[in-house]
């Protein structure tokens, strides 16, 4: 029996079908629009992350290719008291700064949402700490808290409250307080402006109806403002925690982790061990040790949002 020839589709027909599918299938079109962003993220985020994790399992040093050593770097860190001090400092720094930034930012957002004179100018002024470069802010705070030329010590001495300058950045307790205060000053505008944007979406009719029912200002906030802001608060605080946990520029410019490693965060210790000391494998291990903490912060926010959707009877898609 003779073979039956199967007609092949012409290239023009294949191109036409692909173009038709591209025009009518929005998911397929969306995928192609996401390809450049995916390539960017893979090249600049996923690859460096994977390379850093791989380096943490090697004894790589600057100028020398390392060999695979397994979990040796992590075992060494487990017995390193400075590493655990940096973990404590990071958790303290992140928890205290994030909590205060949320409280102050929420208060400013509620205040700026009210009708007041010069409201636009006040909103612009709130953004100033956030738009100033981090290093410039750190240098300004370094001058403010300087042991010899501190404006705070100068003012207190002229008021007769102290007899000698306060060594803000030379004392372990004061140094922690100073870097936390500097981080709060820089981070409050981000929280405040973002929450203010969320407040703009709340319908005034809800407050009017609640007021007619005899609700107080606290009840309006407790039962209207806060529930509607919960998704935005979750996202804002997730980013705030991530930015604070991985803070490097502010700490390094102000104290370089001192005094006596009292302000060393995991990020600054990783830089010191990897770049300054040349131990790339050890520094990469410290950086990799930050990943579980960051994933935990993200998952807490994600599960909180999913639980709220479930309570409201929404889909989880």
C-alpha positions as CSV (number, residue, x, y, z in Angstrom):
1,X,0.0,0.0,0.0
2,X,1.5,3.3,-1.0
3,X,2.3,5.8,1.7
4,X,-0.1,8.6,2.1
5,X,1.5,12.0,2.0
6,X,0.5,14.1,5.0
7,X,0.2,17.8,4.1
8,X,2.4,20.1,6.1
9,X,1.2,23.4,7.4
10,X,2.7,26.4,5.7
11,X,4.9,28.6,7.7
12,X,2.5,31.5,7.1
13,X,-0.3,29.5,8.6
14,X,1.7,28.6,11.7
15,X,2.7,32.3,12.2
16,X,-0.9,33.3,11.7
17,X,-2.1,30.8,14.3
18,X,0.5,31.9,16.8
19,X,-0.4,35.5,16.2
20,X,-4.1,34.8,16.6
21,X,-3.5,32.9,19.9
22,X,-1.3,35.8,21.1
23,X,-4.1,38.3,20.4
24,X,-6.9,36.3,21.9
25,X,-5.2,34.5,24.9
26,X,-4.5,37.2,27.5
27,X,-2.6,34.8,29.7
28,X,-0.2,33.9,27.0
29,X,0.3,37.6,26.2
30,X,0.8,38.3,29.9
31,X,3.5,35.6,30.1
32,X,5.5,37.2,27.3
33,X,5.3,40.6,28.9
34,X,6.6,39.1,32.1
35,X,9.6,37.4,30.4
36,X,11.9,40.5,30.6
37,X,11.1,41.0,34.3
38,X,11.7,37.3,34.9
39,X,15.0,37.4,33.1
40,X,16.0,40.4,35.1
41,X,15.1,38.8,38.5
42,X,16.9,35.6,37.6
43,X,20.1,37.3,36.5
44,X,20.3,39.9,39.3
45,X,18.6,38.1,42.2
46,X,18.3,34.4,41.8
47,X,21.8,33.8,40.4
48,X,23.6,35.9,43.1
49,X,21.4,34.2,45.8
50,X,22.3,30.7,44.5
51,X,26.0,31.6,44.2
52,X,26.0,33.0,47.7
53,X,24.5,29.8,49.1
54,X,27.1,27.7,47.2
55,X,30.0,29.9,48.5
56,X,28.7,29.3,52.0
57,X,29.6,25.6,51.6
58,X,33.2,26.4,50.4
59,X,36.3,27.9,51.9
60,X,36.6,30.5,49.2
61,X,38.8,33.5,49.9
62,X,39.4,36.7,48.0
63,X,42.0,35.8,45.4
64,X,41.7,32.1,45.8
65,X,39.1,29.6,44.5
66,X,37.8,27.6,47.3
67,X,36.9,23.9,47.7
68,X,33.7,22.3,48.9
69,X,33.8,21.9,52.7
70,X,30.2,21.0,53.4
71,X,28.7,22.6,56.6
72,X,32.1,23.5,58.1
73,X,31.4,27.2,57.9
74,X,28.0,26.8,59.6
75,X,29.5,24.6,62.3
76,X,32.1,27.2,63.0
77,X,29.4,29.9,63.2
78,X,27.5,27.8,65.7
79,X,30.3,28.2,68.2
80,X,31.1,31.8,67.3
81,X,29.9,34.1,70.1
82,X,30.2,37.2,67.9
83,X,27.9,35.7,65.3
84,X,25.2,35.0,68.0
85,X,25.7,38.5,69.3
86,X,25.0,39.8,65.8
87,X,21.8,37.6,65.7
88,X,20.7,39.1,69.0
89,X,21.5,42.6,67.8
90,X,19.6,42.1,64.5
91,X,16.5,40.7,66.2
92,X,16.5,43.5,68.8
93,X,17.2,46.2,66.2
94,X,14.4,44.9,63.9
95,X,11.7,44.3,66.5
96,X,12.1,47.6,68.4
97,X,12.6,49.8,65.3
98,X,9.7,48.1,63.4
99,X,7.3,48.4,66.3
100,X,8.0,52.1,66.9
101,X,8.0,52.9,63.2
102,X,4.6,51.3,62.9
103,X,3.2,53.2,65.9
104,X,4.6,56.6,64.9
105,X,3.8,56.0,61.2
106,X,0.2,55.1,61.9
107,X,-0.2,58.1,64.2
108,X,1.2,60.4,61.5
109,X,-1.0,58.8,58.8
110,X,-4.1,59.4,60.9
111,X,-3.1,62.9,61.7
112,X,-2.3,63.8,58.0
113,X,-5.6,62.3,57.0
114,X,-7.5,65.0,58.9
115,X,-8.5,68.4,57.5
116,X,-5.8,70.8,58.7
117,X,-4.0,73.9,57.3
118,X,-0.9,73.3,55.2
119,X,-1.7,69.6,54.9
120,X,0.1,69.2,51.6
121,X,3.2,70.9,52.9
122,X,3.2,68.7,56.0
123,X,2.9,65.6,53.9
124,X,5.9,66.7,51.8
125,X,8.0,67.4,54.9
126,X,7.2,64.0,56.3
127,X,8.9,62.5,53.3
128,X,12.2,64.3,53.8
129,X,13.9,61.7,56.0
130,X,13.1,59.0,53.5
131,X,14.4,60.8,50.4
132,X,17.7,61.8,51.9
133,X,20.5,59.4,51.0
134,X,21.2,56.9,53.8
135,X,24.9,57.7,54.1
136,X,24.1,61.4,54.4
137,X,21.6,60.7,57.2
138,X,24.1,58.4,58.9
139,X,26.8,61.1,58.8
140,X,24.4,63.6,60.2
141,X,23.5,61.3,63.1
142,X,27.2,60.5,63.6
143,X,27.8,64.2,64.1
144,X,24.8,64.6,66.3
145,X,26.0,61.7,68.6
146,X,29.7,62.5,68.4
147,X,31.5,62.2,71.7
148,X,33.2,65.7,71.4
149,X,31.0,67.8,69.2
150,X,27.5,66.4,69.9
151,X,24.8,69.1,69.8
152,X,22.8,67.1,72.3
153,X,25.7,67.1,74.8
154,X,26.4,70.8,74.2
155,X,22.7,71.7,74.8
156,X,22.5,69.6,78.0
157,X,25.7,71.1,79.3
158,X,24.5,74.6,78.8
159,X,21.2,73.7,80.5
160,X,23.2,72.5,83.5
161,X,21.9,68.9,83.2
162,X,25.2,67.2,82.7
163,X,28.8,68.1,83.4
164,X,30.6,66.2,80.6
165,X,29.8,65.0,77.1
166,X,27.9,61.8,76.7
167,X,29.8,59.2,74.8
168,X,26.8,58.1,72.7
169,X,28.5,55.9,70.2
170,X,31.2,54.7,72.6
171,X,28.9,53.0,75.1
172,X,27.2,49.8,74.1
173,X,23.7,50.6,75.4
174,X,23.8,54.2,74.0
175,X,25.1,53.0,70.7
176,X,22.2,50.6,70.2
177,X,19.7,53.3,71.1
178,X,21.3,55.7,68.7
179,X,21.3,53.4,65.7
180,X,17.7,52.3,66.4
181,X,16.7,56.0,66.6
182,X,18.4,56.7,63.3
183,X,16.6,53.8,61.6
184,X,13.2,54.9,63.0
185,X,13.8,58.5,61.8
186,X,14.5,57.1,58.3
187,X,11.7,54.5,58.2
188,X,8.7,56.3,59.6
189,X,8.0,58.3,56.4
190,X,7.6,55.0,54.4
191,X,5.1,53.6,56.9
192,X,3.2,56.9,57.3
193,X,2.8,57.7,53.6
194,X,1.8,54.2,52.7
195,X,-0.8,53.9,55.4
196,X,-2.0,57.4,54.5
197,X,-2.6,56.1,51.0
198,X,-4.6,53.3,52.4
199,X,-6.7,55.7,54.6
200,X,-7.6,57.6,51.4
201,X,-9.5,54.5,50.2
202,X,-11.8,54.3,53.3
203,X,-15.2,55.7,52.5
204,X,-16.2,58.7,54.7
205,X,-19.7,57.4,54.7
206,X,-18.7,54.5,57.0
207,X,-17.5,57.0,59.6
208,X,-20.7,59.1,59.2
209,X,-22.9,56.1,59.7
210,X,-20.9,55.0,62.7
211,X,-21.0,58.5,64.2
212,X,-24.8,58.6,63.8
213,X,-24.9,55.3,65.7
214,X,-23.0,56.9,68.6
215,X,-19.5,55.5,67.9
216,X,-16.5,57.2,69.4
217,X,-13.3,58.1,67.6
218,X,-11.6,55.0,69.2
219,X,-14.5,52.8,68.1
220,X,-14.3,54.2,64.6
221,X,-10.6,53.3,64.5
222,X,-11.1,49.9,66.1
223,X,-14.0,48.6,64.0
224,X,-13.6,50.6,60.7
225,X,-10.1,52.0,60.1
226,X,-8.0,49.1,61.5
227,X,-9.9,46.2,59.9
228,X,-9.8,47.9,56.5
229,X,-6.1,48.8,56.8
230,X,-5.1,45.3,57.9
231,X,-4.0,44.1,54.4
232,X,-2.0,47.2,53.8
233,X,-0.5,47.1,57.3
234,X,0.6,43.5,56.7
235,X,2.4,44.4,53.4
236,X,3.9,47.6,54.8
237,X,5.3,45.9,57.9
238,X,6.6,43.0,55.9
239,X,8.7,45.4,53.8
240,X,9.6,47.4,56.9
241,X,10.9,44.3,58.7
242,X,12.8,43.1,55.6
243,X,14.5,46.5,55.1
244,X,15.3,46.8,58.8
245,X,16.6,43.3,59.2
246,X,19.0,43.7,56.2
247,X,20.1,47.3,57.1
248,X,23.7,47.8,56.3
249,X,24.5,51.4,55.2
250,X,23.2,53.1,58.3
251,X,25.0,50.9,60.8
252,X,28.3,50.8,58.8
253,X,28.5,54.5,58.3
254,X,27.7,55.3,62.0
255,X,29.4,52.7,64.1
256,X,30.9,49.9,61.8
257,X,29.5,47.5,64.3
258,X,31.1,48.9,67.4
259,X,31.7,49.5,70.1
260,X,32.8,45.9,71.1
261,X,30.4,44.5,68.3
262,X,27.4,45.9,70.2
263,X,25.8,47.2,67.0
264,X,27.0,44.5,64.6
265,X,24.1,43.2,62.6
266,X,24.2,40.0,60.5
267,X,24.6,42.1,57.4
268,X,27.5,44.2,58.7
269,X,29.2,41.1,60.2
270,X,28.9,39.3,56.8
271,X,30.5,42.2,55.0
272,X,33.3,42.4,57.6
273,X,34.1,38.7,57.4
274,X,33.7,38.4,53.6
275,X,35.2,41.7,52.2
276,X,37.4,43.1,54.8
277,X,38.8,39.8,56.3
278,X,38.6,38.1,52.9
279,X,36.7,35.0,54.1
280,X,34.1,34.9,51.3
281,X,32.8,31.4,52.4
282,X,32.3,32.5,56.0
283,X,30.7,35.8,55.0
284,X,28.4,33.9,52.6
285,X,27.4,31.5,55.4
286,X,26.4,34.5,57.6
287,X,24.3,36.0,54.8
288,X,22.7,32.6,54.1
289,X,21.8,32.3,57.8
290,X,19.6,35.4,57.3
291,X,17.3,33.6,54.8
292,X,15.3,31.6,57.4
293,X,14.5,34.8,59.3
294,X,13.4,36.6,56.2
295,X,11.3,33.7,55.0
296,X,9.6,33.5,58.4
297,X,8.7,37.2,58.3
298,X,7.2,36.8,54.8
299,X,5.3,33.6,55.7
300,X,3.8,35.3,58.8
301,X,2.4,38.1,56.6
302,X,1.2,35.7,53.9
303,X,-0.6,33.4,56.3
304,X,-2.1,36.4,58.1
305,X,-3.5,37.7,54.8
306,X,-4.8,34.3,53.8
307,X,-6.5,33.9,57.2
308,X,-8.2,37.3,56.8
309,X,-9.5,36.3,53.3
310,X,-10.9,33.1,54.8
311,X,-12.6,35.0,57.6
312,X,-14.2,37.3,55.0
313,X,-15.3,34.4,52.8
314,X,-13.1,35.4,49.9
315,X,-11.2,33.1,47.6
316,X,-7.6,32.5,48.2
317,X,-6.7,32.9,44.5
